[in-house]
Amino acid sequence: MVGYRVIRIKYPHVYIASRKSLRTLEVAIERLAFHSIGAALALFSPDYQMIKGGIYRGLMYRQPKFDGLHAVSLYRVGMEDGEAIRYVKSTHEELIGEKGCLKVSLEVLMAKVPQKGR
């Protein structure tokens, strides 16, 4: 994406050795007790650029544009004002959310995004 800084790992020994798909939200929440989880977040304009400290719910504005999937680290799940929220860290750093951290609704933003070959 234009205007976003690319983040590179400084240490060559830091890498992802493997991946595992987690089939249910319950399994993902259990894993969070030990470490963060890599996830893909569907980004819709103009919604995700405007959330700041609010909750990202996607598809809230008229004529949203699907910008693609964005890799995030899911580090916590909780409740805020009775709404289930996942807390994620984005690689967009200061440009979206609060210092790159976003609150994402688990109740509203649940959309199956078609993937090539699936």
ZAFIPA-352061 format. One line per field, with one value per atom (N, C-alpha, C, O): atom name; residue in one letter; x, y, z. Coordinates in nm, 4 decimals, decimal comma. Each point is the difference from the previous one (the first is absolute). Layout:
N
atome <- CA/...
residu <- A/...
east <- X/...
north <- Y/...
up <- Z/...
***
This chain:
118
atome <- N/CA/C/O/N/CA/C/O/N/CA/C/O/N/CA/C/O/N/CA/C/O/N/CA/C/O/N/CA/C/O/N/CA/C/O/N/CA/C/O/N/CA/C/O/N/CA/C/O/N/CA/C/O/N/CA/C/O/N/CA/C/O/N/CA/C/O/N/CA/C/O/N/CA/C/O/N/CA/C/O/N/CA/C/O/N/CA/C/O/N/CA/C/O/N/CA/C/O/N/CA/C/O/N/CA/C/O/N/CA/C/O/N/CA/C/O/N/CA/C/O/N/CA/C/O/N/CA/C/O/N/CA/C/O/N/CA/C/O/N/CA/C/O/N/CA/C/O/N/CA/C/O/N/CA/C/O/N/CA/C/O/N/CA/C/O/N/CA/C/O/N/CA/C/O/N/CA/C/O/N/CA/C/O/N/CA/C/O/N/CA/C/O/N/CA/C/O/N/CA/C/O/N/CA/C/O/N/CA/C/O/N/CA/C/O/N/CA/C/O/N/CA/C/O/N/CA/C/O/N/CA/C/O/N/CA/C/O/N/CA/C/O/N/CA/C/O/N/CA/C/O/N/CA/C/O/N/CA/C/O/N/CA/C/O/N/CA/C/O/N/CA/C/O/N/CA/C/O/N/CA/C/O/N/CA/C/O/N/CA/C/O/N/CA/C/O/N/CA/C/O/N/CA/C/O/N/CA/C/O/N/CA/C/O/N/CA/C/O/N/CA/C/O/N/CA/C/O/N/CA/C/O/N/CA/C/O/N/CA/C/O/N/CA/C/O/N/CA/C/O/N/CA/C/O/N/CA/C/O/N/CA/C/O/N/CA/C/O/N/CA/C/O/N/CA/C/O/N/CA/C/O/N/CA/C/O/N/CA/C/O/N/CA/C/O/N/CA/C/O/N/CA/C/O/N/CA/C/O/N/CA/C/O/N/CA/C/O/N/CA/C/O/N/CA/C/O/N/CA/C/O/N/CA/C/O/N/CA/C/O/N/CA/C/O/N/CA/C/O/N/CA/C/O/N/CA/C/O/N/CA/C/O/N/CA/C/O/N/CA/C/O/N/CA/C/O/N/CA/C/O/N/CA/C/O/N/CA/C/O/N/CA/C/O/N/CA/C/O/N/CA/C/O/N/CA/C/O/N/CA/C/O/N/CA/C/O/N/CA/C/O/N/CA/C/O/N/CA/C/O
residu <- M/M/M/M/V/V/V/V/G/G/G/G/Y/Y/Y/Y/R/R/R/R/V/V/V/V/I/I/I/I/R/R/R/R/I/I/I/I/K/K/K/K/Y/Y/Y/Y/P/P/P/P/H/H/H/H/V/V/V/V/Y/Y/Y/Y/I/I/I/I/A/A/A/A/S/S/S/S/R/R/R/R/K/K/K/K/S/S/S/S/L/L/L/L/R/R/R/R/T/T/T/T/L/L/L/L/E/E/E/E/V/V/V/V/A/A/A/A/I/I/I/I/E/E/E/E/R/R/R/R/L/L/L/L/A/A/A/A/F/F/F/F/H/H/H/H/S/S/S/S/I/I/I/I/G/G/G/G/A/A/A/A/A/A/A/A/L/L/L/L/A/A/A/A/L/L/L/L/F/F/F/F/S/S/S/S/P/P/P/P/D/D/D/D/Y/Y/Y/Y/Q/Q/Q/Q/M/M/M/M/I/I/I/I/K/K/K/K/G/G/G/G/G/G/G/G/I/I/I/I/Y/Y/Y/Y/R/R/R/R/G/G/G/G/L/L/L/L/M/M/M/M/Y/Y/Y/Y/R/R/R/R/Q/Q/Q/Q/P/P/P/P/K/K/K/K/F/F/F/F/D/D/D/D/G/G/G/G/L/L/L/L/H/H/H/H/A/A/A/A/V/V/V/V/S/S/S/S/L/L/L/L/Y/Y/Y/Y/R/R/R/R/V/V/V/V/G/G/G/G/M/M/M/M/E/E/E/E/D/D/D/D/G/G/G/G/E/E/E/E/A/A/A/A/I/I/I/I/R/R/R/R/Y/Y/Y/Y/V/V/V/V/K/K/K/K/S/S/S/S/T/T/T/T/H/H/H/H/E/E/E/E/E/E/E/E/L/L/L/L/I/I/I/I/G/G/G/G/E/E/E/E/K/K/K/K/G/G/G/G/C/C/C/C/L/L/L/L/K/K/K/K/V/V/V/V/S/S/S/S/L/L/L/L/E/E/E/E/V/V/V/V/L/L/L/L/M/M/M/M/A/A/A/A/K/K/K/K/V/V/V/V/P/P/P/P/Q/Q/Q/Q/K/K/K/K/G/G/G/G/R/R/R/R
east <- 0,0834/-0,0834/0,0881/0,1004/-0,1369/0,0773/-0,0022/-0,1048/0,2220/0,0079/0,0244/0,0184/-0,0177/0,0232/0,1449/0,0573/0,0006/0,1383/0,0123/-0,0802/0,1786/0,0239/0,0847/0,1018/-0,1439/0,0719/0,0817/-0,0536/0,1802/0,0873/0,0551/0,0339/-0,0256/0,0597/0,1507/0,0632/-0,0050/0,1423/0,0860/0,1188/-0,1773/0,0770/-0,0318/-0,1161/0,2175/-0,0262/-0,0536/-0,0577/0,0747/-0,0466/-0,1471/-0,0533/-0,0121/-0,1408/-0,0825/0,0069/-0,0849/-0,0817/-0,1174/-0,0033/-0,0908/-0,1129/0,0349/0,0151/-0,0023/0,0418/-0,1146/0,0217/-0,1425/-0,1137/-0,1281/0,0009/-0,1104/-0,1294/-0,0990/0,0163/-0,1183/-0,1050/-0,1323/-0,0147/-0,0811/-0,1330/-0,0766/-0,0028/-0,0587/-0,0825/-0,1450/-0,0465/-0,0241/-0,1332/-0,1110/-0,1020/0,1204/-0,1073/0,0552/0,1189/-0,2065/0,0375/0,0405/0,0906/-0,1565/0,0315/0,1445/0,0698/-0,0244/0,1383/0,0962/0,1037/-0,1374/0,0853/0,0129/0,1092/-0,2185/0,0036/0,0880/0,0732/-0,0791/0,0879/0,1466/0,0828/-0,0493/0,1381/0,0508/0,1192/-0,2080/0,0403/0,0575/0,0686/-0,0955/0,0563/0,1522/0,0691/-0,0168/0,1429/0,0747/0,1164/-0,1820/0,0657/-0,1029/-0,1149/0,1589/-0,0905/-0,0212/0,0741/-0,1758/-0,0369/0,0012/-0,0524/0,1112/-0,0044/-0,1390/-0,0597/0,0088/-0,1346/-0,0053/0,0876/-0,1903/-0,0233/-0,1253/-0,1050/0,1169/-0,1105/-0,0452/0,0809/-0,2093/-0,0545/-0,0083/-0,0647/0,1300/0,0015/-0,0950/0,0024/-0,0863/-0,0938/0,0233/0,0086/0,0017/0,0125/-0,1401/-0,0863/0,0621/0,0940/0,0048/0,0679/-0,1387/-0,0196/0,1280/0,0126/0,0836/0,1138/0,0935/0,0721/-0,0710/0,0856/-0,0572/0,0728/-0,2000/-0,0681/-0,0248/-0,0561/0,0955/-0,0424/0,0717/-0,0608/0,1866/0,0799/-0,0170/0,0391/-0,0959/-0,0169/-0,1305/-0,0282/-0,0516/-0,1296/0,0115/0,1093/-0,2209/-0,0061/-0,0217/-0,0928/0,1793/-0,0134/-0,1062/0,0095/-0,1106/-0,1095/-0,0100/-0,0800/0,1584/-0,0038/-0,1360/-0,0983/0,0897/-0,1259/-0,1032/-0,1191/0,1611/-0,0938/-0,0391/-0,1028/0,1825/-0,0290/-0,0636/0,0120/-0,0790/-0,0598/0,1102/0,1043/-0,1296/0,0909/0,1424/0,0940/-0,0774/0,1347/0,0795/-0,0569/0,1877/0,0886/0,0841/0,0657/-0,0672/0,0831/0,1431/0,0285/0,0620/0,1397/0,0865/0,1135/-0,1643/0,0771/0,0141/-0,0547/0,1294/0,0262/0,1310/0,0955/-0,0913/0,1185/0,0415/-0,0825/0,2100/0,0515/0,0064/0,0514/-0,1037/0,0027/0,0370/-0,0086/0,0494/0,0223/-0,1145/-0,0203/-0,0531/-0,1097/0,0622/0,0581/-0,0702/0,0655/-0,0948/0,0433/-0,1715/-0,0932/-0,1427/-0,0288/-0,0593/-0,1437/-0,0666/0,0370/-0,1346/-0,0677/-0,1363/-0,0505/-0,0081/-0,1313/0,0137/0,0742/-0,1467/-0,0052/-0,1443/-0,0549/-0,0052/-0,1409/-0,0908/-0,0913/0,1171/-0,0831/0,0282/-0,0700/0,1700/0,0342/0,1309/0,0974/-0,0954/0,1216/0,1000/-0,0327/0,1545/0,1034/0,1266/0,0361/0,0309/0,1352/0,0949/-0,0298/0,1413/0,1006/0,1136/0,0562/-0,0221/0,1019/0,1060/-0,0254/0,1439/0,1105/0,0206/0,0151/-0,0146/0,0148/0,1433/0,0711/-0,0290/0,1312/-0,0039/0,1030/-0,2203/-0,0111/0,0455/-0,0032/0,0445/0,0511/-0,0875/-0,1197/0,1762/-0,0691/-0,1112/-0,0802/0,0746/-0,0912/-0,1459/-0,0880/0,0599/-0,1391/-0,0103/0,0984/-0,2171/-0,0209/0,0755/0,0238/0,0134/0,0814/0,1343/0,0109/0,0918/0,1349/-0,0008/0,0751/-0,1603/-0,0062/-0,0868/-0,0139/-0,0451/-0,0879/-0,1456/-0,0403/-0,0374/-0,1400/-0,0897/0,0389/-0,1584/-0,1057/-0,0921/-0,0469/0,0214/-0,0800/-0,1188/0,0171/-0,1356/-0,1207/-0,0009/0,0281/-0,0602/-0,0207/-0,1449/-0,0338/-0,0518/-0,1430/-0,0465/-0,0961/0,1628/-0,0437/0,0889/-0,0503/0,1804/0,0923/0,0321/0,1068/-0,1973/0,0205/-0,0453/-0,1190/0,2110/-0,0351/0,0910/0,1210/-0,1783/0,0804/0,0449/-0,0819/0,2124/0,0567/0,0475/0,0796/-0,1271/0,0416/0,1504/0,0590/0,0017/0,1424/0,0202/-0,0705/0,1653/0,0280/0,0346/0,0835/-0,1470/0,0285/-0,0752/0,0201/-0,1068/-0,0754/-0,1469/-0,0798
north <- -0,1174/0,1174/0,1241/0,0061/0,0878/0,1226/0,0771/0,0147/0,0344/0,0818/-0,0766/0,0614/-0,1939/-0,0779/-0,0458/-0,0409/0,0479/-0,0385/-0,1517/-0,0661/0,0116/-0,1438/-0,0318/0,0647/-0,1637/-0,0405/-0,1246/-0,0961/0,0962/-0,1152/-0,0465/0,0815/-0,2115/-0,0565/0,0236/-0,0274/0,0779/0,0311/-0,1232/-0,0008/-0,1020/-0,1162/-0,1181/-0,0395/-0,0181/-0,1070/-0,1281/-0,0824/0,0629/-0,1235/0,0069/-0,0970/0,2093/0,0141/-0,0272/0,0744/-0,1820/-0,0359/-0,0854/-0,0488/0,0320/-0,0888/-0,1352/-0,0126/-0,0878/-0,1327/-0,0789/-0,0833/0,1092/-0,0756/0,0767/0,1026/-0,1535/0,0603/-0,1105/-0,1140/0,1497/-0,0951/0,0745/0,1050/-0,1596/0,0609/-0,0388/-0,1170/0,2147/-0,0250/0,0033/0,1004/-0,2090/-0,0175/0,0772/0,0312/-0,0003/0,0677/0,1178/0,0059/0,0861/0,1140/-0,0462/0,0574/-0,1597/-0,0511/-0,0495/0,0270/-0,0995/-0,0486/0,1183/-0,0004/0,1013/0,1187/0,0710/0,0432/-0,0308/0,0663/-0,0780/0,0603/-0,1930/-0,0817/0,0255/0,0093/0,0021/0,0252/0,1352/0,0154/0,0824/0,1340/0,0023/0,0953/-0,1977/-0,0071/-0,0160/0,0306/-0,0784/-0,0288/0,0952/0,0318/0,0137/0,0890/0,0629/-0,0435/0,1470/0,0642/-0,0908/-0,0961/0,1281/-0,0812/0,0883/0,1114/-0,1601/0,0708/-0,0136/-0,1075/0,2145/-0,0034/0,0922/0,0845/-0,1015/0,0879/0,0822/-0,0548/0,1844/0,0917/0,0591/0,0561/-0,0685/0,0588/0,1511/0,0491/0,0239/0,1458/0,0603/-0,0347/0,1260/0,0714/0,1497/0,0504/0,0207/0,1463/0,0591/-0,0570/0,1683/0,0791/-0,0418/0,0641/-0,1701/-0,0376/-0,0133/0,0629/-0,1447/-0,0292/0,1180/0,0049/0,0913/0,1174/0,0946/0,0843/-0,0961/0,0985/-0,0451/0,0769/-0,1976/-0,0504/0,0606/0,0159/0,0179/0,0539/-0,0871/-0,1167/0,1690/-0,0779/-0,0762/-0,0667/0,0763/-0,0679/-0,1474/-0,0566/-0,0036/-0,1423/-0,0137/0,0585/-0,1364/-0,0240/-0,1063/-0,1118/0,1494/-0,0924/-0,0287/-0,0842/0,1513/-0,0191/0,0342/0,0037/0,0206/0,0185/0,0883/-0,0308/0,1376/0,0865/0,1225/0,0624/-0,0282/0,1164/-0,0447/-0,1158/0,2084/-0,0322/-0,0212/0,0652/-0,1556/-0,0334/-0,0276/0,0662/-0,1628/-0,0328/-0,0677/-0,0596/0,0698/-0,0628/-0,1032/0,0325/-0,1567/-0,1051/0,0222/-0,0051/0,0300/0,0269/-0,1245/0,0024/-0,1102/-0,1236/-0,0468/0,0594/-0,1672/-0,0554/0,0568/0,0175/0,0108/0,0578/-0,0896/-0,0369/0,0025/-0,0843/0,0795/0,1118/-0,1699/0,0607/-0,1069/-0,1196/0,1634/-0,0905/0,0176/0,1085/-0,2140/-0,0004/-0,0305/-0,1067/0,2007/-0,0208/-0,0068/-0,0313/0,0598/-0,0071/0,0012/0,0570/-0,1196/0,0048/0,0453/-0,0454/0,1343/0,0485/0,0572/-0,0154/0,0816/0,0622/0,1497/0,0428/0,0360/0,1444/0,0443/-0,0139/0,0665/0,0419/-0,1106/0,0253/-0,1483/-0,1139/-0,0575/-0,0917/0,1425/-0,0481/-0,0789/0,0443/-0,1616/-0,0815/0,0677/0,0335/-0,0143/0,0733/-0,0841/-0,0678/0,0727/-0,0551/0,1184/0,0975/-0,1065/0,1052/-0,0473/-0,1073/0,1877/-0,0408/0,1084/0,1182/-0,1611/0,0909/-0,0053/-0,1076/0,2238/0,0115/0,0371/0,0594/-0,0940/0,0431/0,1428/0,0537/0,0078/0,1387/0,0995/0,1209/-0,1690/0,0812/0,1200/-0,0158/0,1350/0,1222/0,0451/0,0864/-0,1433/0,0512/-0,0337/0,0741/-0,1825/-0,0331/-0,0444/-0,0437/0,0549/-0,0392/0,0911/0,1171/-0,1720/0,0721/-0,0701/-0,1087/0,1719/-0,0566/-0,1378/-0,0892/0,0733/-0,1256/-0,1071/-0,1087/0,1373/-0,0971/0,0335/0,1163/-0,2198/0,0183/-0,0875/-0,1081/0,1565/-0,0817/-0,0391/0,0859/-0,2154/-0,0502/-0,0773/-0,0892/0,1224/-0,0684/-0,1453/-0,0305/-0,0582/-0,1412/-0,0249/-0,1058/0,2021/-0,0189/0,0530/-0,0517/0,1536/0,0606/-0,0428/-0,0406/0,0490/-0,0262/-0,1486/-0,0443/-0,0297/-0,1420/-0,0200/-0,0187/0,0223/-0,0116/-0,1009/0,0004/-0,0865/-0,0940/0,0719/0,0451/-0,0352/0,0686/-0,1056/-0,0864/0,0914/-0,1008/0,0055/0,1077/-0,2252/-0,0087/-0,0772/-0,0972/0,1399/-0,0631/-0,1479/-0,0336/-0,0526/-0,1424/-0,0749/-0,1204/0,1882/-0,0675/0,0069/-0,0509
up <- 0,0000/0,0000/0,0000/0,0709/-0,1471/-0,0133/0,1314/0,0630/-0,0224/0,1194/0,1287/0,1051/-0,1105/0,1203/0,0061/-0,1010/0,2181/0,0197/0,0066/0,0659/-0,1328/0,0028/0,1226/0,0242/0,0523/0,1206/-0,0321/-0,0551/0,0882/-0,0211/0,1345/0,0859/-0,0689/0,1212/-0,0052/-0,1020/0,2106/0,0043/0,0268/-0,0322/0,0901/0,0401/-0,0912/-0,0105/-0,0563/-0,0966/0,0629/-0,0709/0,2007/0,0644/0,0418/0,0539/-0,0778/0,0340/-0,1252/-0,0979/0,1025/-0,1149/0,0455/0,1130/-0,2011/0,0272/-0,0593/-0,1215/0,2056/-0,0445/-0,0619/-0,0880/0,1335/-0,0518/0,0280/0,0681/-0,1212/0,0281/0,0292/-0,0435/0,1175/0,0316/-0,0032/0,0626/-0,1354/-0,0044/0,1252/0,0383/0,0246/0,1175/-0,0455/-0,0539/0,0755/-0,0575/0,0707/-0,0613/0,1890/0,0726/0,0795/0,0315/-0,0004/0,0827/0,1397/0,0605/-0,0094/0,1336/0,0073/0,0978/-0,2010/-0,0040/-0,0067/0,0664/-0,1463/-0,0109/0,1344/0,0368/0,0362/0,1310/0,0973/0,0785/-0,0825/0,0850/-0,0334/0,0906/-0,2187/-0,0423/0,0478/0,0266/-0,0155/0,0424/0,1410/0,0371/0,0410/0,1347/-0,0054/0,0972/-0,2104/-0,0121/-0,0928/0,0246/-0,1308/-0,0954/-0,0931/-0,0072/-0,0638/-0,0958/-0,1208/-0,0210/-0,0573/-0,1154/-0,1240/0,0023/-0,1090/-0,1276/-0,0600/0,0047/-0,0604/-0,0581/-0,1211/-0,0190/-0,0619/-0,1147/0,0283/0,0332/-0,0464/0,0245/-0,1332/-0,0738/0,0430/-0,1227/0,0173/0,0925/-0,1814/0,0082/-0,1022/-0,1181/0,1664/-0,0852/0,0158/0,1120/-0,2242/0,0028/-0,0087/-0,0667/0,1316/0,0793/0,1466/0,0803/-0,0448/0,1402/0,0820/0,1051/-0,1522/0,0870/0,0194/0,0997/-0,1931/0,0192/0,1046/0,0522/-0,0208/0,0837/0,1439/0,0781/-0,0403/0,1308/0,1194/0,1059/-0,1198/0,1113/0,1247/-0,0027/0,1117/0,1223/0,0071/0,0996/-0,2047/-0,0012/-0,0351/-0,0006/-0,0282/-0,0331/-0,1501/-0,0559/-0,0091/-0,1435/-0,0222/0,0507/-0,1276/-0,0291/-0,1494/-0,0408/-0,0404/-0,1448/-0,0578/0,0740/-0,2005/-0,0730/0,0700/-0,0039/0,0665/0,0707/-0,0829/0,0267/-0,1252/-0,0837/-0,1311/-0,0400/-0,0252/-0,1305/-0,1030/0,0033/-0,0924/-0,1091/0,0483/-0,0440/0,1337/0,0465/-0,1114/-0,0914/0,1005/-0,0972/0,0736/0,0989/-0,1464/0,0584/-0,0464/-0,1196/0,2148/-0,0331/0,0041/-0,0475/0,1028/0,0083/0,1432/0,0928/-0,0773/0,1328/0,0523/-0,0757/0,2043/0,0635/0,1160/0,0836/-0,0790/0,1080/0,1302/0,0030/0,1033/0,1332/0,1021/-0,0280/0,1453/0,1127/0,0981/0,0545/-0,0328/0,0975/0,1355/0,0193/0,0750/0,1283/0,1190/0,1109/-0,1313/0,1127/-0,0513/-0,1053/0,1796/-0,0269/0,1285/0,1082/-0,1184/0,1194/-0,0331/-0,1112/0,2094/-0,0162/0,0252/0,0884/-0,1671/0,0207/-0,0208/-0,1093/0,2135/-0,0046/-0,0521/-0,0785/0,1227/-0,0376/-0,1375/-0,0432/-0,0266/-0,1346/0,0050/0,0609/-0,1252/-0,0064/-0,0941/-0,1139/0,1636/-0,0730/-0,0069/0,0963/-0,2109/-0,0079/-0,0128/-0,0691/0,1345/-0,0008/-0,0891/0,0220/-0,1234/-0,0954/-0,0155/0,0234/-0,0633/-0,0310/-0,1503/-0,0578/-0,0049/-0,1448/-0,0358/0,0811/-0,2011/-0,0476/-0,0534/-0,0408/0,0406/-0,0460/0,1066/-0,0233/0,1371/0,1105/0,0303/0,0241/-0,0246/0,0429/-0,0953/0,0356/-0,1549/-0,1020/0,0250/-0,0440/0,1127/0,0318/0,1448/0,0596/-0,0037/0,1389/0,0948/-0,0298/0,1438/0,0980/0,0086/0,0568/-0,1138/-0,0061/-0,0660/0,0394/-0,1395/-0,0739/0,0624/-0,0562/0,1719/0,0658/-0,0313/0,0022/-0,0311/-0,0376/0,0852/0,0441/-0,0223/0,0595/-0,1151/-0,0746/0,0604/-0,1116/0,0554/0,0831/-0,1282/0,0460/-0,0447/-0,1159/0,2079/-0,0335/-0,0361/-0,0531/0,0815/-0,0220/-0,1348/-0,0570/0,0057/-0,1252/-0,1159/-0,1048/0,1222/-0,1101/-0,0094/0,0422/-0,0963/-0,0279/-0,1433/-0,0252/-0,0679/-0,1417/-0,0667/0,0225/-0,1039/-0,0768/-0,1262/-0,0801/0,0640/-0,1151/-0,0989/0,0366/-0,1621/-0,0976/-0,0248/-0,0077/-0,0046/-0,0277/-0,1288/-0,0269/-0,0513/-0,1281/0,0203/0,0840/-0,1598/0,0074/0,1073/0,0159/0,0586/0,1074/-0,0273/0,0786
***
